Amino acid sequence: MHREKTYKGIPASQGISIGKAYLYKRQQVNINTAVIDNSEVESEINTLRNAVEVSLKELNKIYTISIERIGEKNSKIFEAQIEILKDSIFLENVITRVRNELHSAGFVFNDEIEKLVNLFLKSENQYMHERYADMIDVKNRVIRNMKRDKLVSKVEENSIIFAHELSPADTILFSRRKVLGYATDTGGVTSHAAIISRALRVPSVVGMKVISKHVASGDNVIIDGFEGTVIVNPTEITIERYSQKQKEYKHHNQLLGELTVKPCETTDKKRIEITANIEFLEETEFLQNCGNCGIGLYRTEHLFMEKGDFPSIAEQIEDYTHISNVTFPKKVTIRTYDLGGDKVFTENHKELNPYLGWRGIRMCLDRPDIFKAQLEAILISSTRKNIKIMLPMIASLDEVRKTKELLKEVKKSLDQRGIYYDKNIPLGIMLEVPSAFILAEELAAESDFFSIGTNDLIQYILAVDRGNEFISHLYQQFHPAVIRALYKIVEGARKHNVKVSICGELASVPHAVPVLVGLGIDELSVLPSMFNEIKQIVRVISYSESKELTDKLLKLSTEEEVKNSINKFYDNKIKPQIL
């Protein structure tokens, strides 16, 4: 009898599944490393060309299946893989090397793909780092087809898939077998397999390091996509407990779903807008579960990360127009590049402290060519008049005024060319550095709206890197200094009738909701998965009681005192009324 064992990873897609494990082991691709004879060269090249054609047919079929399963937007992953194989320059380079070096086509193709893979793996950016799996999938597919090997899967229906890693194609094809969940050694929340599993609404846990070594096909398993937990060989008691959780989650979702059509207001009719934080176009699907809410933060850094370079104006217009159309008639707030020197510099030019370095608005103002191109793309995409522009890392009035001058230049250029755009497009700023909240009143006079980035604000106020294991415990979301900083921002904004939103992690923390409402925050931009839960809390509290709470918090001196007061309020006023 095997003992129950629990393993932890990164929650990538919410939900709970109970079932049998299927351990997926990718077929090993053997590469012929031997030098070939001149007489074999053309045969090798023909084999390569045929394998590329077969691979393209496979990927096009997978692409079609993917569109059926998760829609066209989410299926663009496979378009990228198809484009790699259609790249004639890449293919001709492989062929030239085969002729010149007399190595097998498989060897050279593998070597060229590995060069690209290494570039991704060297990247310090998580999104770029996780793209390597897509490249490996292309490589393995072509080489397998060169050897005319068949990919055989014996996965049973209603299985939970375990693997060292999964490609997007794996994830899609397994979904046709009614897979109940995924758990992998590798990957993060931005990996394509994770994105697809969320689109499929299948629970998944990634980054488990060695889970594939601790599970066998046929094992009874439980996967918890909320906590990032996998339980192997659960006891009957554990199965019963998680079965009950499944039922509660299903019922909870049904009840929360009813909230989407109800107004988001407190019991004493104080209106609070709830919007979503979005990073990738794939995530827009989740807006349907939020009553088609607006977007309070659309990050544009992914456009740079996906290419490793700044996108063209045309590429940006395509992206921004799509996000505007998907969100319409609700508003979408597009944040200009919040890239740091750690991402833009070469390997030979690194910043010692990128958090305090050349990043956000500083980089944009130093590179007006890049900044103006982005502003132009946003303006051209604003024809529906539902786009707002937001500037990150604002520390001074000069930065806002310089941006306005650049924006004026771009508008003048568009006017001269007769290009239509929203002439009254709102321009707002993120408040995430101490100088910004100290100058909140002055900045409000220059801004159409405020959005508070609590993640960076807390780090800067407390001088704590939450990623540093030695001091991460000092990262305190409810530190008295944080509460007072938020109060000062709202106070400064009110003097100029400027609305204030929260787009940092704090907005998605249930216990923080009465605090933020009491401080006078107008909008909470949250993770899409937290939308209805946060809305539910807003609907059961009163603004007057929340304000009494925050008035009390502003007089306290330690985080422990603040947290105790918040917990007491939550337990007495909120917990008895929510699901």
N, C-alpha and C positions, 0 to 999 in steps of 0.2 A: 504494500500500500504506500503510494507516494504521499509525502507530506505537502501540505499547502505552503506555497511560497509566494511572497509579494515582491514585485519589482517596480521601480519608479522611473519615469521618463518625463518627456515634455508633452503636455496635452496639446494636441493639434486640431482635433475636431471633437465637439461635445457629443455626449451620449453614453449609454451603457449597453454592452452586448455580452451575452452568455452563450457559449457554444464550444465547438470542437476546433482545435488548432490545426492549421495546415502550414507546415514549414516549407517555405519556398526557397529553393536553392537555385540560383541562376546557373545555367549551364556554362562550364568553363570554356573559354575560347582559346584554342591552342594556335599559336602563331609560328609559321615556318620561318625560322631565322637563317636558314642556309642560303648561301649565294646561289643564284640561278644561272643557267647557261644563256648565252645570247639567243639561242634558238627558242627559248621558253618565254622571252620577253613579251611578244605580241599576244601569246596565249594568256599570260598573266593579266595583261591589260584588258583583254576581252572579258576575262572572268570578273575582273573588278567592275567594268562597265555594266555587265549583266547583273551583278550583285547589287549595284546601286539602283538599277531599274526595278529589280524585285523589291528592294527595300522601300523605294518610293511608293510602289503599289501597296505594300503592307501599311505604310504610314498613312497613305490616303484613305485606306479602309478604316484604320483606327480613328482617323480624323472624323470620318463620317459617323462612326459609332459614337464617338465622343460628343459630337453635336447633338445626336439623339438623346444622350444621357444627361449631359450637363450644359448644353447650349453652346452657341457659337463663340461667345466672349471667352468662356473658360477653355475652349478648345484651341485657342491661338498658340498654346504650348506646342502642339504638333505642327502647326504652320512653321514655327521656328526650326524644328528638326528637319522638316521637308526642305526649307530654304538652304540648310547646310549641304544637303545632298544635291541640290540644284546649283550650287556654287561652282561654276565652270572653272574659275581661277584656282580654287582649292583642288579640284579633281585633276586639272592639268598639271599642277605642281606635283601631285602624287605620281602621275604618269611619267613626268620628266625624271623624277628621282629613280623610278623603277628602271628606266632606260639607262640612266647614267651610272647608277650604283649597283645594278644587277642584284637587287634584293627583291624578294617576293612582294607582290602588290599588297598582300595582307600585312606584311611587316612594315612597309612604308606608310600605308593608310593608318595603321595603329600608331605609328610614331608621330604622324602629323596631328592626329586627334589628341594624343597624349600631351603634345606641346600646348594645345588649347586648354586641356584639362588642368595642366599645371598652372597656367595663368589664373584660372578661376580659383584653384586651391590656395594660391598665394595671396589672394585678395583678403583683406581684413574685413571686408563687408560681408555680412552673413548672407545677403541675397545672392551676391555674386558667387560666394563660396558654394552655395547649394546648387548652382547651375551645372556643376561638374557631372552630376548624375544623368542629366539630359544628354551630354556629350558621350558619356560611356554607353548609353543606350543606342545611340546612332552607330558608334563604333562596333559594338557587339552584333548589332543587326546586320551590318554590311559583311563583316567577317564570317558570320554564321552562314549567310547566303552565298558567300564565296565557296564555302565548304559544302554547301547544299544540305546543311543540317536542318532538321525540323525542330521547332520549339514545341515541346509537348508539355501540357499542364494537366495534371490529374486532380486538380482541386475539386473537392466536393462542394455542392451547393450549401449555402448557409454556414460556411466556414469562417473562422477568424484567421487572417493571413499574418504570418510571422516571417520576417526576412531580414537579412543584413541591410539591404536597401531595396527600394522599389522605384522603378522608372514611372513616368507618367503613363506610358503605354501599359505597363503591368497593372497599374491601378485601374485604368479604364477597362481593360480586358477582363480582369478579375471581377469587376462590378457586374458583368453579364452572368456571373455565377451566383448572384445574390449574396455576395460577401457581407458579413456582419460587422467587420472591423479590420483595422490594420495596426500592426506594431512593428517598428523597425529599430535596428541598432543605430542607424544614422539619421540625418535630416533634422530640420528645424521647422518652425511654423510657417516659414516662407518657401519651403521646398514645394515643387510643383505637385508632388504626390500628396502633400498635406493640403494644398489648395484644392486639389481635385476631391479629396476625401470630404472636405467641408462642403464643396458644391454638391456632392452626392449625399450629404448628411449621414455619413457613416463614421462612427466613433474611431478615432485613431490616436495613438501615442507614438511619438518619435524620439530619436536621440536616447535610446535605452542602452546603448553601448554594446551589450552582449546578450540581449534577450534571446537571440536566435540560437545561442548555445545552451539555453536552459529550458527549451521547449521542444517537444517532438510532435509530429503529426498524430492527431487523434487524442492528444491531451485535452482534458476539460479546462477551459480558461474563461476568465472574465476580463473584459477590457473596460476601464473607466476613463472616458475621454474628458471628464471634468477635472479629475485630480491627477491625470497622467499616470494611472496605476494599472498594472497587469497582475492578475492573480492566477497562478498555475496550480492545477489540481485543488481547487477550492473544496472545502468541506460542505456538507449539506446545509449546515447553518449559514455559511457564507453565501451559498447560492440563494438560499431563501431570503437573506438580507438584501442582496443585490436585485433579486426579482422584485421585491417590494419597492426598491429604489426606482427600477424601471417603470413600474406602474405609476409611482408618484410623479416621476419626471414627465410621463406622457400626459397625466392629468393636469400637472402644473402647466405644461405647454398649451394645453387646450384652454385653460382658464386665462393664462397670460395673453394668448392670442386674441381673446375677446377685448383686451384693452386697446388694441390698435385703432379702433374706431371711436374711442372715448377721449374727451379732451384731457390734456395734460395740465392739470391745475390743482392747487391745494384745496383743502376743505373750505377755506375762506376765499376761494376764487382768485388766488394769485396765479397768473399764467406763467408756466415755465416751458420753454421750448427744449425738446430733446432731439438732437441730431446725431449723426454717426461719424466716427473716425474711419477713413478709408485710405488704404495705401495702394492697392492694386485694383485694376478694373474688374478682376474676377470677383472681388468682394461686393460689388454692387448688387449681386443677386440677393444678398442678405437684406437689402433695403425693403424687399417685399414683405419680410417678416416684421418690419418696423412700421408698417402702415405707410410705406413709401415716404419716409421722412427725408428731410434735407441732409446735407453733408456739412458738418461743422469744421472738418479738417480733411482736405485732400492733399496728401503728401506727393510731391512731384519728383522726389529724389530717385524713384525707381526708374524714371526715364533715362537718367544718367547711368545707374547701376546696370541696367540691362544691356547697354551698349558699351559701357566703359568709357564713354565720351558724351559730350553734350549733344542732345538731339537737335535735328533741324527744326525750323519754324513749322514746316509742313507736318512733321511727325508730332510735334506738340499740339498743333491745331486739331489733328485727328483725335488725339487723346482727350483734350479739354472739351471739344465739341461733343464727344461721346458721353463724357461724365455730365455735361450740362443737359443733354437730351434725356439721359437716364433719370436724372433728378427732377427735371421740370414737372410741375411748376414750382417745386420747392427750391430753396437756395443751395448753392454749393460754394464753399469757401476754399479757394485754391491757394495754398501756401507756396510762395516762391522758393527756389532752391534753398534747402537748409543743409548744404554740403559743407564739410569741413576740409581743412588742408590734409587731414589723414586720408581722405578719399581722392583728392584732386592731385596732390603731389606725387611725383615719381618715387620709386624706391630709394633713390639717392637723396631725396629731399623730404625728410620727415620732420614733423613738429614734435617738440618734446612734450607739450601739453596741448593737444588739439582742442580740448574742451574750452580752453582760454585763448585759442588761437584764431587763425584765419578761417572763419566759418560764417554761415548764414549771410546776413545782410552785408557783412564786411567784405566777404569774397565777391558778392554780387556788385557792390559799388566799385570795387577795384577792377572788375571785369565788365564794364558797361556794355560791351558788345554782346556778351552772353546774357546779361540782365535785360537789355532792351529787346533782344530776340524773344525772351520768355514773356515779357510784358506785351509785346506785339501779338504773340500767339494767343495769349489770354484774351486780349481785347478783341481780336478777330473772332474768337470763339464765343463772345458774349452777346450774340445777336438775340438770344432769348431773354436777355436781361435778368438772368438768375445767378450770375457769377459775381463773387466778391473776391478781391485780392487781399492776401494777408502776408505781411512781412515778418520773417523770423529774426530773433536775436537782436531786437532793437534796444539800444543802450543810450541813445541820445536823440535830441530834437533834430540835429544836423542830418542824421541818417534818414529820417522821415522826409525832411525838406529836400534833400538831394534826390530821393526816390521820386518825389512829386515832380521835380524838374525833368527827370528822365522820362517819366510817364507823360508829361506835357509834350516833350519832343516826339515821342512815339505817336501820340494822338495827332499831332500836327502832320506827321508823315502820312498817316492813314487818311486824314482829311484831304491832303493834296492828291492822294491816289484814288480818292473817291470810294474808300472801303468803309462799309457800314460797321459800327460797333456801338456798344452801350456807353454813351458819352458821360453818363452819371454813375459809372461803375464804382461801387464802394471800395475804399482803401482802408484797411485796418492793420493793426499791429499785434504781434504776440508779446506778451509781457512775461519774461522768463529770466531776466537778470535783475539784480538788486537796484541798479540805477533807474530802471524803468518804473518800478513801483514807487520809488522816491519821487520821481518826476511825473507821476501818474496824471496829475491835473494838467500840467503843461502838454503832455503827450496827447491827452484827450482833446485838447483844443485843435490838434493837427490830424485827428483820426476820425474815421466814420464808425469804427467799432473796436473793441478790445477782445482779445482771446488770451487766456492765461495758460501757459504751458507749465503745468505744475511739476512735471518730472525734473526739468532743468532748474526751475525756480527753487525748488526745495534743495537740490544739490548745491546751488550757488549760495543760498542763504546760510546753509549749515556747513558749507565747505566739506561735503561728504560725497565721495564717489560710491554710489550704491553697488557698483560692480566690484568694489574692492572688499574681499572677504574679511579683511582685518577691521574694517570700520563700517561695513554695511548696516550693522545694527544701529548706527547713529543716524541713519536715514529715517527721519521721523515725519510722517505725513501730517501728524497732528501736533507738531511742535508749536508752542505759543507764538514764536516768531513768524511761522508760516501763516497762522490764523490772522495775525495782525497785518502781515503783508497783503493778504487777500482783501482785508477790510480797507486798507489804504487805497488799493487799486479801485475798488468799487466806489469809495468816497470821492476819489479824483474824477472818475468817469461821470458820476452823477452831476457834477457841477457843469458839465457840458452836454448833458443828456445823451451820453454815449453808452450803448448797451455792452454788457460784459458776458462773455462765455468762458467756460472752462473746457479745454480740449486735452488736458493731460490725464494721466491715469486716475487721479483723484475723483474725476467725474463719474467713473465706473465703480467706485467703492460705495456699497450700500450705506454703510455707517456715516459716510461723508455727506450724503444728500441733505439731511436737515441743516447741517452746518452751512453748506453752500447756498441753500434756499434762504436761510436766515440772514446771511451776509448780503443778500440782494442780487445774487447771480441770476442773469436772465436766461441763459442757455447752457445746457449740459451736453457736450459732444462726447459720446460714449462708444465703447465697443458695440458693434451691432448685436452681438450675442447677449448684451446686458440691457438692451433697450427697454424691453417690457418690464424687467425687474425694477429698473430705476424709475420708470414711469409709475409703476404700482406704488412705490414708496412716496413719490411726490403726491399722489392722489389720496394718501391716508394721513398726511401731516397737514398742520395749519401753518401758514406763514407767520402769524403772530407768535405762536409757541416756539417756532424755529428761531425767530428773532430774539426771543427771550433767552434761548439757549446760547446763541452766539454772543449776546451782550454779556452773558456770564463767562463764556470762554475767553473773551478779550481781557478779562481781569485776572485770569489764572497765569501761573508762572512756570509750570512744568508740564511736560507731555503726559505724564501719568495722571495729573489732575484733569487735563483736557479729555483724555481718553475715558476716564471714569465717568465724567459728566455726559459724554456722548453715548457711552454704553448704557447708562441709566436711562437716558432719553429714548434710545432705540428699543430697549427691553420693555419700557412702560408704554410708549406712545406708538410704536411701529410694529414690533414683533407680533403682538396679539391680533393685528388687523391684516397681516399679509399671509400669503399662501405658504 
